[in-house]
Amino acid sequence: MQLLTLTVVLLLLTSIGYRLGRGKAVATAGGNPRLLHSLPRYHGYFVALWCGLPALLVVALWLVAEPSLVRHLVQSGLPDDTLAIGEERLNLLYNEVRNVARYGMTASSPVVEAAAQRYGELRATLFAAAAALALALASGGLAFAYQRIKSDLRARNRVESVVRVFLVVCSTVAIFTTIGIVLSLLFESLRFFQSVSPIEFLFGTTWSPQMAIRADQVGSSGAFGAVPLFAGTALISLIAMLVAVPLGLLSAIYMAEYAAPRFRAVAKPLLEILAGIPTVVYGFFAALSMAPMVRDFGSSMGLSIASESALVAGVVMGVMIIPFVSSLSDDIITAVPQSLREGSYGLGATKSETVKQVILPAALPGIVGGVLLAVSRAIGETMIVVMAAGLSANLTANPFEAVTTVTVQIVTLLVGDQEFDSPKTLAAFALGLVLFFVTLALNIVALHVVRKYREQYD
């Protein structure tokens, strides 16, 4: 609550700085903005940046440094015999101190109660210091920038320089985040492959990563053949695309070429609502409605369909992916130049002939790229498969049986308290690395198809 109040105060000061800077710029020019080097709003942005940016940086640094600093100060005040209990027990003790201080829990000892009191005092003191420094910097920056407002101030250049630096920082963070994700997957996967052969992992047909506690127990070495996971992922993704591609593509063709503008204005947003439904809702629908219906229908036809099957998961996932295919295809079809349609009509072609012989071939590269991106989305889906397809790693091509996917096993392996020295846990990183390269390859192929076969129009 205190942090929220401080943030609101800083934003109010920044807004005041904007209005003061803009007003002084207009007053300096005698009410004629043409006499200014930059527009009045840039002078307001200039003052606002000097007011808000240093203060917000102080708040951000406080948020980053406060936990470790408070912990160090609290632990330094503990008795020597408490500090000698070991790192793991000390971590548990500090968690108890934090819970007592924040949530009013009952302390288990006087040492914890005293540490909790010190914890609260230190947090309050450090926050007061950070707030005072932030407000001082905001006030000082506002006064400094306000005094520099003149008619010849290059406010636009300075504001755009700050924005440019901000954009570069954001791009750099995104790039290093991607590199960090890849390296973390790579290093942990290498640790996994020190215990399990890559050949066994990529080509083995038995997946049973349960590790025994003692070496004399059955299955103590586990089985890490990931082929059933790859097969289950491919099967469910194939079913999903068999549902999503025809429905999505045909709906895109209808909305782009045949539908009336009023119908299109209503139908397209309604169709895109499917993309905004949480995947857990799709999972509930698949488990509670779709699965019993498919099982009962199969029983009436003399078919044995499991309660959790690849068919149900694939169909529901396909419904979820329809907006991705339809929206991308609709935009690509609409982007085909009208001159191609008019030329086709001028040669005597009908509407359907124009769509089949002219529009679809022209839009095909973009449609293929959109479909491949939708495949990447299907491969990475988790919740629907967890709730509708189950956790059984079966190597089968029968859509009526229960299967599992790579993403589901990643979630299963990393649920709960895990030891990151066990091949069972490290297997999740190896699966993630494979999934990363598969989706990356699909995205690269999609971009290559779009760029290589894209028609260039005037």
ROMI-605916 format. One record per residue: x, y, z of N, C-alpha, C in turn. Coordinates in steps of 0.05 Angstrom, whole numbers, padded with zeros to 5 digits, always signed. Layout:
<sites>
XYZXYZXYZ;...
</sites>
This chain:
<sites>
+00016-00024+00000+00000+00000+00000+00017+00025+00000;+00039+00025+00016+00057+00048+00017+00070+00052-00010;+00078+00030-00023+00091+00032-00049+00071+00044-00070;+00046+00035-00069+00026+00045-00087+00022+00075-00083;+00021+00084-00058+00017+00112-00052+00041+00128-00063;+00065+00118-00058+00089+00132-00069+00088+00134-00099;+00080+00112-00112+00079+00113-00142+00058+00133-00151;+00035+00134-00138+00014+00153-00146+00024+00182-00142;+00038+00187-00120+00049+00214-00115+00069+00222-00137;+00087+00203-00144+00107+00209-00165+00093+00214-00192;+00073+00198-00198+00059+00203-00223+00044+00230-00223;+00034+00238-00200+00021+00264-00199+00042+00287-00202;+00065+00284-00190+00086+00303-00194+00095+00305-00223;+00096+00281-00235+00104+00281-00264+00083+00295-00281;+00058+00290-00275+00037+00304-00290+00038+00334-00286;+00043+00342-00261+00045+00371-00255+00069+00382-00270;+00091+00367-00271+00115+00377-00285+00109+00380-00315;+00093+00362-00327+00086+00364-00355+00070+00390-00360;+00051+00395-00343+00034+00419-00347+00050+00445-00342;+00067+00444-00322+00084+00468-00317+00103+00474-00340;+00116+00453-00350+00134+00456-00373+00120+00466-00398;+00097+00454-00403+00082+00463-00427+00073+00491-00424;+00063+00498-00400+00053+00525-00396+00075+00546-00398;+00099+00540-00386+00121+00559-00388+00131+00563-00416;+00131+00541-00432+00140+00543-00460+00121+00561-00475;+00095+00559-00471+00076+00577-00485+00080+00605-00476;+00084+00609-00449+00088+00636-00439+00114+00648-00449;+00135+00632-00451+00160+00642-00461+00158+00652-00490;+00141+00639-00506+00137+00646-00534+00116+00668-00537;+00106+00679-00515+00086+00700-00517+00060+00690-00528;+00054+00665-00523+00029+00653-00533+00030+00645-00562;+00053+00647-00575+00056+00639-00603+00075+00615-00605;+00065+00590-00607+00082+00567-00607+00101+00566-00630;+00096+00581-00651+00114+00581-00674+00142+00592-00668;+00144+00607-00646+00170+00618-00639+00187+00598-00624;+00176+00575-00616+00190+00555-00602+00205+00536-00621;+00227+00525-00613+00241+00506-00629+00225+00480-00631;+00213+00472-00608+00197+00447-00607+00169+00454-00599;+00150+00436-00604+00123+00441-00596+00121+00442-00566;+00101+00456-00555+00099+00459-00526+00097+00432-00511;+00085+00412-00524+00082+00386-00509+00109+00373-00505;+00129+00378-00523+00155+00367-00519+00169+00380-00495;+00164+00406-00490+00175+00419-00466+00162+00407-00441;+00136+00400-00443+00124+00387-00421+00135+00359-00416;+00140+00344-00438+00153+00317-00435+00181+00320-00423;+00195+00341-00431+00222+00345-00421+00222+00348-00390;+00204+00365-00380+00202+00369-00351+00192+00343-00338;+00173+00330-00350+00162+00306-00338+00183+00284-00336;+00200+00281-00356+00221+00261-00355+00241+00267-00333;+00249+00292-00330+00268+00299-00309+00255+00295-00282;+00229+00299-00280+00215+00296-00255+00211+00266-00247;+00201+00251-00266+00193+00223-00260+00214+00202-00263;+00232+00205-00283+00250+00183-00289+00270+00177-00267;+00285+00197-00256+00303+00190-00234+00289+00179-00210;+00266+00189-00203+00251+00179-00180+00242+00151-00184;+00232+00145-00207+00223+00117-00212+00246+00098-00213;+00269+00107-00222+00293+00090-00222+00301+00083-00193;+00299+00103-00175+00305+00098-00147+00286+00077-00135;+00260+00080-00142+00240+00061-00132+00246+00033-00143;+00253+00031-00169+00259+00005-00181+00284-00007-00167;+00305+00008-00162+00329-00002-00149+00322-00011-00121;+00305+00004-00107+00297-00004-00080+00282-00031-00081;+00265-00035-00100+00250-00060-00102+00269-00084-00107;+00290-00079-00122+00309-00100-00128+00327-00106-00104;+00337-00085-00091+00357-00088-00070+00345-00093-00043;+00320-00085-00038+00309-00086-00011+00308-00115+00001;+00299-00136-00014+00298-00162-00001+00325-00172+00009;+00345-00171-00008+00372-00181+00000+00384-00164+00022;+00380-00137+00021+00391-00120+00041+00378-00124+00068;+00352-00127+00069+00338-00132+00094+00346-00159+00105;+00348-00179+00089+00356-00205+00098+00384-00204+00111;+00402-00191+00097+00430-00189+00108+00430-00175+00135;+00415-00153+00138+00415-00139+00163+00401-00154+00185;+00379-00169+00178+00365-00185+00198+00383-00208+00207;+00396-00222+00189+00413-00244+00197+00437-00235+00212;+00447-00211+00207+00470-00201+00221+00463-00196+00251;+00437-00191+00256+00429-00186+00284+00422-00211+00299;+00423-00235+00287+00416-00260+00301+00439-00268+00319;+00433-00284+00340+00454-00294+00357+00472-00313+00342;+00497-00316+00353+00517-00332+00340+00508-00362+00339;+00495-00371+00360+00487-00400+00360+00465-00404+00339;+00449-00384+00333+00428-00387+00313+00441-00387+00285;+00461-00371+00280+00474-00370+00254+00489-00396+00248;+00495-00412+00269+00511-00436+00265+00493-00461+00259;+00467-00457+00254+00450-00480+00250+00451-00491+00221;+00464-00478+00203+00466-00487+00176+00449-00470+00157;+00457-00471+00132+00444-00454+00112+00415-00460+00107;+00408-00486+00105+00381-00494+00099+00362-00487+00122;+00370-00493+00146+00353-00486+00169+00352-00456+00173;+00373-00442+00166+00373-00413+00168+00353-00401+00149;+00351-00413+00125+00331-00404+00105+00303-00408+00116;+00298-00431+00128+00271-00436+00139+00265-00416+00162;+00285-00410+00178+00281-00391+00200+00275-00364+00189;+00289-00355+00168+00284-00329+00157+00256-00328+00145;+00247-00349+00132+00220-00350+00121+00199-00347+00144;+00205-00359+00167+00186-00357+00189+00187-00328+00200;+00210-00315+00201+00212-00287+00210+00196-00269+00191;+00198-00274+00166+00183-00257+00146+00153-00262+00149;+00145-00286+00153+00116-00291+00155+00105-00279+00181;+00120-00280+00202+00111-00268+00228+00109-00238+00224;+00128-00225+00211+00128-00196+00208+00107-00187+00189;+00102-00202+00168+00083-00193+00147+00054-00201+00153;+00050-00225+00163+00023-00235+00166+00014-00239+00195;+00030-00232+00214+00022-00233+00242+00021-00261+00253;+00036-00280+00241+00035-00307+00251+00049-00309+00278;+00043-00330+00293+00055-00333+00320+00084-00343+00317;+00102-00329+00332+00130-00336+00331+00135-00361+00347;+00153-00378+00338+00160-00403+00352+00180-00399+00374;+00193-00376+00375+00213-00371+00396+00218-00341+00399;+00229-00333+00421+00235-00304+00425+00254-00293+00404;+00272-00310+00395+00291-00302+00374+00277-00294+00348;+00258-00311+00341+00242-00305+00317+00225-00279+00320;+00214-00276+00344+00197-00252+00349+00214-00227+00348;+00238-00228+00360+00256-00204+00359+00265-00199+00330;+00271-00220+00315+00280-00216+00288+00257-00205+00270;+00233-00214+00276+00210-00204+00261+00205-00175+00266;+00209-00167+00291+00206-00138+00298+00228-00122+00283;+00252-00132+00283+00274-00118+00270+00269-00118+00240;+00257-00139+00229+00251-00140+00201+00231-00118+00193;+00210-00115+00209+00190-00094+00203+00202-00066+00206;+00219-00062+00226+00232-00036+00229+00251-00029+00206;+00266-00049+00198+00284-00044+00176+00270-00038+00150;+00248-00053+00144+00233-00048+00120+00221-00020+00120;+00210-00012+00143+00198+00015+00145+00220+00037+00142;+00243+00033+00154+00264+00053+00152+00275+00055+00123;+00280+00032+00111+00290+00033+00084+00270+00044+00064;+00244+00038+00068+00224+00050+00050+00222+00080+00054;+00224+00089+00079+00223+00118+00084+00246+00131+00071;+00270+00119+00072+00294+00131+00060+00290+00132+00029;+00281+00109+00018+00277+00109-00012+00256+00128-00020;+00234+00131-00005+00213+00149-00012+00223+00178-00011;+00238+00184+00011+00248+00212+00013+00268+00218-00010;+00285+00199-00016+00304+00204-00038+00289+00207-00065;+00269+00191-00070+00253+00192-00095+00239+00219-00097;+00226+00227-00075+00211+00253-00076+00230+00276-00079;+00254+00275-00066+00274+00296-00069+00284+00298-00098;+00289+00274-00110+00298+00274-00138+00276+00284-00156;+00251+00277-00151+00229+00286-00168+00226+00316-00166;+00227+00327-00142+00224+00356-00138+00248+00371-00151;+00272+00360-00146+00296+00373-00157+00296+00372-00187;+00289+00349-00199+00288+00347-00228+00267+00365-00240;+00244+00368-00227+00224+00386-00236+00234+00415-00237;+00246+00423-00214+00256+00451-00213+00279+00455-00233;+00297+00436-00236+00319+00439-00255+00309+00441-00284;+00291+00424-00292+00281+00424-00319+00264+00449-00324;+00248+00457-00304+00231+00481-00307+00248+00506-00313;+00271+00508-00299+00288+00531-00303+00301+00532-00331;+00303+00509-00344+00316+00507-00370+00297+00511-00393;+00271+00515-00388+00252+00519-00410+00257+00547-00422;+00264+00546-00447+00268+00571-00463+00258+00566-00491;+00255+00588-00506+00244+00585-00533+00262+00569-00552;+00289+00570-00547+00307+00556-00565+00316+00529-00554;+00303+00519-00533+00310+00493-00522+00301+00471-00541;+00320+00454-00548+00315+00432-00566+00301+00409-00550;+00278+00414-00541+00264+00395-00524+00257+00369-00539;+00248+00372-00564+00241+00348-00579+00265+00330-00583;+00288+00340-00590+00312+00324-00593+00319+00309-00568;+00317+00322-00545+00325+00309-00520+00304+00288-00512;+00279+00294-00516+00258+00275-00509+00261+00250-00527;+00265+00254-00552+00268+00232-00571+00293+00216-00565;+00314+00229-00555+00338+00214-00547+00332+00196-00524;+00317+00205-00504+00310+00188-00481+00293+00165-00491;+00274+00170-00508+00256+00149-00518+00273+00129-00534;+00292+00138-00549+00309+00120-00565+00325+00102-00546;+00336+00113-00525+00351+00097-00506+00333+00077-00492;+00309+00085-00486+00289+00067-00474+00283+00043-00492;+00279+00049-00518+00273+00028-00537+00297+00009-00540;+00321+00020-00541+00345+00003-00543+00348-00015-00518;+00342-00004-00495+00344-00020-00470+00323-00042-00471;+00299-00036-00479+00278-00057-00481+00286-00078-00501;+00297-00071-00524+00305-00090-00543+00328-00108-00533;+00347-00095-00519+00369-00110-00507+00360-00129-00486;+00341-00121-00469+00330-00139-00449+00317-00163-00462;+00301-00158-00483+00288-00180-00497+00308-00199-00509;+00329-00188-00521+00350-00206-00533+00364-00222-00512;+00372-00209-00490+00387-00224-00469+00369-00243-00455;+00343-00237-00453+00324-00256-00440+00322-00281-00457;+00321-00277-00484+00320-00301-00502+00345-00317-00499;+00368-00303-00499+00394-00317-00497+00395-00332-00470;+00386-00319-00449+00386-00333-00422+00369-00357-00422;+00345-00356-00434+00328-00379-00435+00341-00402-00450;+00353-00396-00473+00366-00417-00489+00389-00429-00474;+00406-00412-00461+00429-00422-00447+00421-00439-00423;+00400-00430-00409+00392-00446-00385+00382-00473-00394;+00366-00474-00416+00357-00500-00426+00381-00517-00435;+00400-00504-00448+00423-00519-00459+00440-00531-00437;+00447-00515-00417+00465-00524-00396+00452-00546-00379;+00426-00543-00372+00413-00563-00357+00408-00589-00373;+00404-00585-00399+00402-00609-00417+00428-00624-00419;+00450-00610-00420+00476-00623-00420+00481-00639-00395;+00472-00628-00372+00474-00644-00347+00457-00669-00349;+00433-00667-00361+00416-00690-00364+00429-00711-00382;+00441-00702-00404+00453-00721-00423+00479-00733-00412;+00490-00723-00390+00512-00736-00377+00503-00762-00363;+00477-00763-00356+00466-00787-00342+00451-00805-00361;+00439-00793-00382+00422-00808-00401+00433-00803-00429;+00435-00825-00444+00446-00822-00471+00426-00807-00489;+00436-00788-00506+00418-00774-00524+00404-00793-00543;+00418-00815-00551+00405-00835-00569+00381-00847-00555;+00385-00855-00530+00362-00867-00515+00340-00847-00512;+00346-00821-00507+00326-00801-00503+00310-00795-00528;+00324-00793-00550+00311-00785-00575+00298-00808-00590;+00308-00832-00585+00297-00855-00600+00286-00878-00583;+00287-00875-00557+00276-00895-00539+00245-00895-00540;+00233-00918-00536+00204-00920-00538+00190-00924-00511;+00204-00921-00489+00193-00925-00463+00198-00900-00446;+00177-00888-00436+00180-00864-00419+00170-00870-00391;+00188-00872-00372+00181-00877-00344+00202-00864-00327;+00200-00837-00323+00222-00823-00310+00222-00825-00280;+00206-00843-00268+00206-00846-00239+00232-00858-00229;+00245-00843-00211+00271-00852-00201+00267-00863-00173;+00278-00886-00168+00275-00899-00141+00294-00886-00121;+00287-00888-00096+00304-00877-00075+00329-00893-00070;+00326-00920-00071+00349-00938-00067+00356-00952-00093;+00381-00958-00096+00391-00970-00121+00380-00999-00125;+00372-01012-00103+00362-01040-00106+00333-01041-00112;+00319-01018-00115+00291-01019-00122+00287-01022-00152;+00264-01033-00159+00258-01037-00187+00255-01010-00201;+00267-01009-00225+00264-00984-00240+00281-00962-00230;+00302-00968-00215+00318-00947-00203+00331-00929-00223;+00336-00939-00247+00350-00922-00267+00330-00906-00284;+00304-00913-00283+00285-00898-00299+00287-00905-00328;+00268-00895-00344+00268-00899-00373+00260-00872-00385;+00278-00862-00403+00275-00835-00413+00273-00835-00444;+00260-00855-00455+00255-00854-00484+00231-00836-00490;+00236-00814-00504+00216-00793-00508+00200-00796-00533;+00203-00818-00548+00188-00822-00573+00158-00822-00567;+00147-00835-00546+00118-00834-00541+00109-00805-00537;+00125-00788-00525+00117-00760-00521+00116-00745-00547;+00137-00750-00564+00137-00737-00591+00113-00747-00607;+00107-00773-00606+00085-00783-00621+00058-00772-00612;+00055-00771-00585+00030-00759-00575+00027-00730-00582;+00049-00715-00581+00047-00687-00589+00040-00684-00618;+00052-00701-00635+00046-00699-00664+00018-00708-00670;+00008-00728-00655-00019-00738-00660-00040-00717-00653;-00038-00705-00629-00057-00685-00621-00055-00660-00638;-00031-00652-00645-00028-00629-00662-00040-00634-00690;-00037-00658-00701-00048-00665-00727-00079-00663-00726;-00091-00675-00705-00120-00673-00703-00129-00644-00700;-00114-00629-00685-00122-00601-00681-00121-00586-00708;-00100-00591-00724-00098-00576-00749-00118-00586-00769;-00126-00612-00768-00147-00622-00785-00174-00608-00779;-00177-00599-00755-00201-00584-00748-00198-00555-00754;-00175-00543-00747-00172-00514-00748-00168-00504-00777;-00152-00518-00793-00145-00507-00819-00170-00506-00838;-00185-00527-00841-00209-00524-00859-00229-00504-00849;-00236-00505-00824-00255-00487-00813-00245-00458-00813;-00220-00454-00805-00209-00427-00805-00206-00415-00832;-00196-00432-00851-00191-00422-00878-00217-00416-00892;-00237-00434-00890-00263-00429-00903-00277-00405-00891;-00276-00402-00865-00288-00379-00853-00274-00353-00862;-00248-00354-00865-00233-00330-00875-00241-00323-00903;-00243-00344-00920-00252-00339-00948-00280-00327-00949;-00298-00337-00933-00325-00327-00933-00326-00298-00923;-00312-00292-00901-00313-00265-00891-00299-00245-00909;-00278-00254-00922-00263-00235-00939-00276-00231-00966;-00289-00251-00977-00298-00249-01005-00329-00250-01008;-00343-00262-00990-00372-00266-00994-00389-00251-00974;-00380-00248-00950-00397-00237-00929-00402-00207-00934;-00426-00199-00926-00433-00170-00927-00417-00155-00905;-00411-00130-00910-00395-00115-00890-00407-00115-00862;-00434-00113-00860-00446-00113-00833-00442-00140-00819;-00445-00162-00835-00441-00188-00823-00412-00192-00815;-00394-00184-00832-00365-00186-00826-00358-00171-00801;-00369-00147-00798-00363-00131-00775-00371-00144-00748;-00391-00161-00750-00401-00175-00726-00387-00202-00723;-00385-00217-00745-00375-00245-00744-00346-00246-00737;-00330-00229-00748-00301-00231-00743-00294-00227-00714;-00304-00206-00701-00298-00203-00672-00308-00227-00655;-00332-00237-00663-00342-00259-00648-00325-00284-00651;-00314-00288-00675-00297-00311-00680-00270-00308-00664;-00260-00283-00663-00235-00279-00650-00237-00280-00619;-00262-00280-00609-00266-00283-00580-00255-00311-00572;-00256-00330-00590-00246-00357-00583-00217-00356-00574;-00202-00338-00586-00173-00336-00579-00169-00324-00551;-00189-00310-00541-00187-00297-00515-00197-00314-00492;-00208-00337-00497-00218-00355-00476-00194-00369-00464;-00191-00369-00437-00168-00383-00425-00168-00412-00432;-00144-00423-00435-00141-00451-00443-00152-00470-00422;-00152-00462-00396-00163-00479-00375-00193-00482-00379;-00206-00462-00390-00235-00464-00396-00239-00485-00418;-00223-00484-00439-00224-00504-00459-00220-00532-00447;-00201-00534-00428-00196-00560-00415-00220-00570-00400;-00233-00552-00385-00258-00560-00371-00279-00569-00391;-00282-00554-00413-00302-00562-00433-00295-00589-00445;-00270-00594-00450-00262-00620-00461-00267-00643-00442;-00260-00639-00416-00262-00660-00397-00291-00665-00388;-00307-00644-00385-00333-00648-00374-00356-00651-00394;-00351-00640-00418-00372-00640-00439-00365-00657-00463;-00342-00651-00474-00334-00664-00500-00327-00693-00496;-00312-00699-00475-00303-00727-00471-00327-00746-00467;-00346-00740-00448-00369-00759-00445-00385-00761-00471;-00388-00739-00485-00404-00740-00510-00391-00759-00531;-00365-00756-00534-00350-00772-00553-00350-00801-00544;-00347-00806-00518-00346-00834-00508-00374-00847-00512;-00395-00833-00506-00422-00844-00510-00428-00849-00540;-00419-00830-00557-00424-00834-00586-00408-00858-00596;-00383-00861-00586-00367-00885-00594-00380-00911-00585;-00391-00911-00561-00404-00935-00551-00428-00942-00568;-00443-00922-00576-00466-00928-00594-00458-00939-00621;-00434-00932-00629-00424-00942-00655-00407-00968-00651;-00405-00978-00627-00389-01002-00622-00360-00997-00620;-00351-00972-00615-00323-00965-00612-00316-00962-00583;-00292-00969-00576-00282-00966-00549-00264-00941-00548;-00275-00919-00536-00261-00894-00534-00255-00888-00505;-00230-00883-00498-00222-00877-00471-00234-00851-00461;-00237-00849-00435-00247-00824-00424-00229-00800-00430;-00203-00806-00430-00183-00786-00438-00170-00795-00464;-00175-00781-00485-00166-00790-00511-00154-00767-00527;-00137-00775-00546-00124-00755-00563-00145-00741-00581;-00166-00755-00588-00186-00743-00605-00200-00719-00592;-00208-00722-00567-00221-00700-00553-00202-00676-00550;-00178-00682-00541-00159-00660-00538-00153-00646-00564;-00149-00662-00585-00143-00650-00611-00166-00633-00622;-00191-00643-00619-00214-00628-00630-00217-00602-00615;-00216-00603-00588-00219-00578-00573-00196-00559-00578;-00172-00569-00580-00150-00552-00587-00153-00540-00614;-00164-00555-00634-00169-00544-00660-00189-00521-00660;-00210-00524-00643-00229-00502-00640-00215-00477-00629;-00197-00481-00610-00182-00459-00599-00164-00445-00619;-00153-00460-00638-00134-00449-00657-00148-00437-00682;-00174-00442-00685-00189-00431-00708-00184-00401-00712;-00186-00385-00691-00182-00356-00695-00155-00349-00706;-00134-00364-00698-00107-00358-00708-00106-00362-00738;-00118-00384-00748-00117-00390-00776-00135-00370-00791;-00160-00366-00781-00179-00350-00795-00170-00321-00796;-00161-00310-00774-00153-00282-00773-00130-00276-00791;-00109-00293-00790-00086-00289-00807-00093-00292-00836;-00108-00313-00843-00116-00318-00870-00134-00295-00881;-00152-00286-00864-00170-00264-00872-00154-00239-00879;-00134-00232-00862-00118-00209-00867-00101-00212-00893;-00091-00236-00898-00075-00241-00921-00092-00240-00947;-00116-00252-00946-00134-00252-00969-00143-00223-00975;-00149-00208-00954-00158-00181-00958-00136-00163-00970;-00111-00170-00964-00088-00155-00974-00082-00160-01004;-00094-00180-01016-00090-00184-01044-00102-00161-01060;-00087-00148-01078-00096-00124-01092-00123-00128-01106;-00139-00108-01105-00165-00109-01118-00162-00111-01148;-00140-00101-01159-00136-00102-01188-00136-00130-01198;-00126-00150-01182-00126-00177-01191-00154-00188-01193;-00171-00181-01174-00199-00189-01176-00213-00177-01200;-00209-00151-01204-00222-00138-01227-00212-00149-01253;-00186-00155-01255-00175-00167-01280-00188-00194-01285;-00191-00210-01264-00204-00236-01267-00233-00234-01276;-00248-00215-01264-00275-00211-01272-00277-00201-01301;-00257-00184-01308-00257-00174-01336-00253-00196-01357;-00239-00217-01349-00235-00240-01367-00258-00259-01367;-00279-00253-01351-00303-00270-01352-00304-00291-01330;-00285-00290-01311-00285-00310-01289-00308-00304-01269;-00318-00325-01258-00339-00322-01237-00326-00316-01210;-00342-00311-01190-00332-00305-01163-00316-00329-01153;-00327-00353-01154-00314-00376-01144-00288-00382-01159;-00289-00378-01186-00264-00383-01202-00243-00363-01195;-00251-00338-01189-00231-00318-01181-00218-00325-01155;-00235-00334-01136-00224-00342-01110-00205-00365-01112;-00212-00386-01128-00196-00410-01130-00171-00406-01147;-00174-00391-01169-00152-00389-01189-00134-00365-01185;-00144-00344-01171-00128-00320-01169-00122-00312-01141;-00142-00310-01124-00138-00300-01097-00122-00320-01079;-00131-00345-01079-00118-00364-01062-00089-00369-01070;-00082-00372-01096-00054-00375-01103-00037-00351-01095;-00049-00327-01097-00034-00303-01090-00030-00302-01060;-00049-00311-01044-00047-00310-01015-00036-00335-01003;-00030-00355-01019-00022-00381-01008+00004-00380-00991;+00025-00365-00998+00048-00364-00980+00042-00354-00953;+00026-00333-00952+00019-00322-00925+00001-00341-00910;-00017-00355-00923-00034-00374-00910-00017-00397-00898;+00002-00407-00914+00019-00428-00905+00035-00419-00880;+00045-00395-00881+00060-00384-00858+00042-00383-00833;+00017-00374-00837-00001-00372-00814-00008-00400-00803;-00011-00420-00821-00017-00447-00812+00007-00458-00796;+00031-00453-00805+00054-00463-00790+00057-00449-00763;+00050-00424-00761+00050-00410-00735+00028-00423-00717;+00006-00430-00729-00015-00443-00713-00006-00470-00703;+00010-00484-00719+00021-00510-00711+00039-00506-00686;+00055-00485-00687+00072-00480-00664+00055-00475-00639;+00033-00461-00643+00015-00456-00620+00003-00482-00610;-00004-00500-00627-00015-00526-00619+00006-00543-00605;+00030-00543-00614+00051-00560-00602+00057-00550-00573;+00055-00524-00568+00061-00514-00542+00038-00514-00522;+00014-00523-00530-00009-00523-00512-00006-00544-00490;-00015-00537-00466-00011-00554-00443-00037-00561-00429;-00053-00541-00421-00076-00546-00403-00097-00564-00416;-00103-00560-00441-00123-00577-00454-00114-00606-00453;-00089-00611-00459-00079-00639-00460-00079-00651-00432;-00071-00635-00411-00071-00645-00384-00099-00655-00376;-00119-00639-00383-00146-00645-00373-00161-00664-00391;-00154-00666-00417-00169-00682-00435-00155-00707-00446;-00129-00707-00447-00114-00729-00459-00100-00747-00438;-00096-00736-00414-00084-00753-00393-00054-00751-00392;-00042-00768-00376-00013-00768-00371+00001-00793-00381;-00014-00811-00394-00003-00837-00402+00015-00834-00426;+00040-00842-00424+00058-00840-00447+00056-00865-00464;+00035-00866-00480+00030-00889-00498+00040-00883-00526;+00054-00902-00537+00063-00900-00564+00042-00912-00583;+00025-00896-00593+00002-00905-00609-00006-00884-00629;-00018-00893-00650-00029-00875-00670-00060-00875-00669;-00071-00889-00649-00100-00891-00646-00110-00866-00632;-00126-00849-00644-00136-00825-00631-00155-00830-00609;-00165-00855-00606-00185-00861-00586-00171-00868-00559;-00145-00870-00558-00131-00877-00534-00119-00853-00521;-00112-00856-00495-00100-00834-00480-00070-00832-00487;-00062-00807-00491-00034-00802-00497-00025-00777-00481;-00001-00770-00482+00009-00746-00469+00028-00731-00488;+00036-00707-00481+00052-00691-00498+00077-00681-00483;+00095-00668-00497+00120-00659-00485+00114-00638-00464;+00096-00619-00470+00091-00598-00450+00078-00609-00425;+00061-00628-00427+00048-00640-00403+00069-00653-00386;+00088-00667-00397+00109-00681-00382+00127-00660-00369;+00132-00638-00382+00149-00617-00370+00135-00607-00344;+00110-00602-00346+00095-00593-00322+00095-00614-00301;+00091-00639-00308+00090-00661-00288+00117-00664-00274;+00139-00662-00289+00165-00666-00277+00173-00644-00258;+00163-00620-00263+00171-00597-00247+00151-00588-00226;+00130-00605-00221+00111-00599-00200+00121-00607-00173;+00118-00590-00153+00126-00596-00126+00156-00589-00121;+00166-00597-00098+00194-00593-00091+00211-00614-00105;+00230-00604-00121+00246-00621-00137+00275-00617-00132;+00291-00638-00135+00320-00637-00134+00330-00634-00162;+00345-00613-00167+00354-00608-00194+00381-00623-00200;+00386-00643-00185+00409-00661-00191+00399-00688-00201;+00374-00692-00203+00362-00717-00211+00356-00717-00241;+00362-00739-00255+00355-00740-00284+00325-00737-00288;+00308-00744-00268+00280-00741-00272+00272-00712-00275;+00284-00694-00259+00278-00666-00262+00292-00653-00286;+00317-00661-00290+00332-00650-00313+00320-00658-00339;+00304-00680-00340+00292-00688-00365+00273-00667-00375;+00261-00651-00357+00243-00629-00366+00257-00609-00383;+00283-00604-00376+00298-00584-00392+00305-00596-00419;+00311-00621-00420+00317-00634-00446+00292-00633-00464;+00269-00639-00452+00244-00637-00468+00239-00609-00477;+00244-00590-00459+00240-00562-00467+00258-00553-00489;+00283-00563-00489+00302-00557-00510+00293-00568-00537;+00283-00592-00537+00272-00604-00562+00248-00588-00571;+00230-00581-00553+00207-00566-00561+00214-00539-00571;+00234-00526-00559+00244-00500-00569+00254-00502-00598;+00270-00522-00603+00281-00524-00630+00259-00531-00651;+00240-00547-00643+00218-00554-00661+00202-00529-00668;+00193-00514-00648+00178-00490-00654+00195-00469-00669;+00220-00467-00662+00238-00448-00676+00240-00456-00706;+00243-00482-00711+00244-00491-00739+00218-00485-00754;+00196-00489-00741+00170-00483-00754+00168-00454-00760;+00176-00437-00742+00174-00408-00747+00193-00399-00769;+00217-00411-00770+00236-00405-00791+00225-00414-00818;+00214-00438-00819+00202-00447-00844+00179-00429-00853;+00163-00420-00834+00140-00403-00841+00150-00376-00852;+00170-00364-00840+00181-00339-00850+00194-00343-00877;+00208-00366-00881+00221-00371-00906+00200-00374-00929;+00179-00389-00923+00158-00393-00943+00145-00366-00951;+00140-00349-00931+00127-00323-00936+00146-00306-00953;+00171-00305-00947+00190-00288-00961+00197-00298-00989;+00199-00324-00991+00208-00335-01017+00186-00334-01038;+00161-00341-01030+00140-00344-01049+00120-00320-01049;+00127-00300-01034+00108-00277-01033+00109-00262-01059;+00085-00256-01069+00082-00240-01093+00088-00210-01087;+00102-00197-01103+00107-00169-01100+00089-00153-01119;+00071-00136-01107+00052-00121-01123+00059-00092-01122;+00051-00078-01143+00055-00049-01143+00035-00035-01124;
</sites>
